[in-house]
Amino acid sequence: MEHTERPVRTESIGKRISGSLPEPRVGVAAVAFGAMALLGYAVFSGHGVRQGVLYLIGVLFGVALYHARFGFTSAFRQLVAVGQGAGLRAHMLMLAAASAIFAPILAAGSGLFGARVEASLAPLGLSVVVGAFIFGVGMQLGGACASGSLYSVGGGQTSILFTLAGFIFGSVLGAWHWGFWTQEALNLPPVSLAEVFGGYGGALLAQLAIIGAIVAATTVISRRRRPPGLAPRPSARGLARVVRGTWPLWAGAVVLAALNGATLLVSGQPWGITSAFALWGSKIAAALGVDVGSWTYWSGERAASLEASVLADVTSVMDFGIVLGAMAAAALGGTFVLHRRIPPKTIAAALIGGVLMGYGARIAYGCNIGAYFSGVASFSLHGWLWAAMALFGTYLGIRLRPLFGLSVPKPGDSSC
């Protein structure tokens, strides 16, 4: 989400925060915490402590994403459009921190609650190339990525509901076509940097070298192109900043990396988002009479998910937690506002972008979280391939945005 309010200051937690930082939405906060408690009770009582802990991690993800306004869509757009690399450098900090956290956990091979820890590895091939490219196009039209869709919905951005609906529909299409895109003829085996560099220690050093090169490259680009700065955002000072206003990007990057590490320890798998969209959509399709159980995607280990409660699905409960955590954060920050008037062109862009992202995420083995963030942190080469192709998709996406009345950063802007 994009905010352009000016930053405000407060002298202490006890004093009223004035200026452009709005007052807390107490009623909305009460609804958010009430829903959070009810769902938490259902998860803990019906599916155990481990699932409940993952739900709470999801809530914390929602809070962190919202307060840091941690953008994947905007970071890619700003870099491609005007050469502003601050957002992408925040990604690199997040990836460096996550890699350092993941390395010893993956090397140990075991986590909490008896979890067997596995890296998020995926094949290299046409599925990732095409999927990440159309995801890059889609997130520029849809106005949010996978994580952004969830925390924006929690924050009251009604237009993103259309993006989310398209996301779910596209995910079902991707699951339907899964067998075609994953055939061996179109893909090479997964490549782990840990295997290439003789273990996770060597892989971490190689990864940090790649990250350092990207930071250096974006810094050079920014110096040459002299892009607009990032728009200032409202925030309190001191400890009040934890619940009121915007966190620094670096803080969001570190918190997200730590939470992904916690997810890996508890669930045995890194953080993901969009597999839940395929599950929700496929359950709806099955209820309408579609034989989704015959699809290749829903064969094997995934088959049981179609019959089980969504609360038994790790990704689903974490996604629900993200929405409610963001809703609570937005309410306490006073920024929860439902958008009632949405231009038809915006709705069209949201739906098209959502479908592209949903389909792209399925065939590319994940989205900006499952493939990019968790893939890179798992030392899988497909994560870096995903990032490169999503940047190419962003290039096309920002050229399509004006057709739908959506803005694109320009060199003469006062801020991005």
Secondary structure as UniProt FT lines:
FT   TURN            13..14
FT   TURN            19..20
FT   HELIX           26..68
FT   HELIX           73..82
FT   HELIX           86..108
FT   HELIX           112..114
FT   STRAND          124..125
FT   HELIX           126..142
FT   HELIX           146..154
FT   TURN            155..156
FT   HELIX           159..176
FT   HELIX           178..181
FT   HELIX           184..186
FT   STRAND          187..188
FT   HELIX           193..196
FT   TURN            197..198
FT   HELIX           200..225
FT   HELIX           238..242
FT   HELIX           249..267
FT   HELIX           275..287
FT   TURN            288..289
FT   HELIX           292..294
FT   HELIX           296..298
FT   HELIX           300..302
FT   HELIX           303..307
FT   HELIX           310..312
FT   HELIX           314..333
FT   HELIX           344..363
FT   TURN            364..365
FT   HELIX           368..373
FT   HELIX           374..377
FT   TURN            378..379
FT   HELIX           381..400
FT   HELIX           401..404
FT   TURN            411..412
//
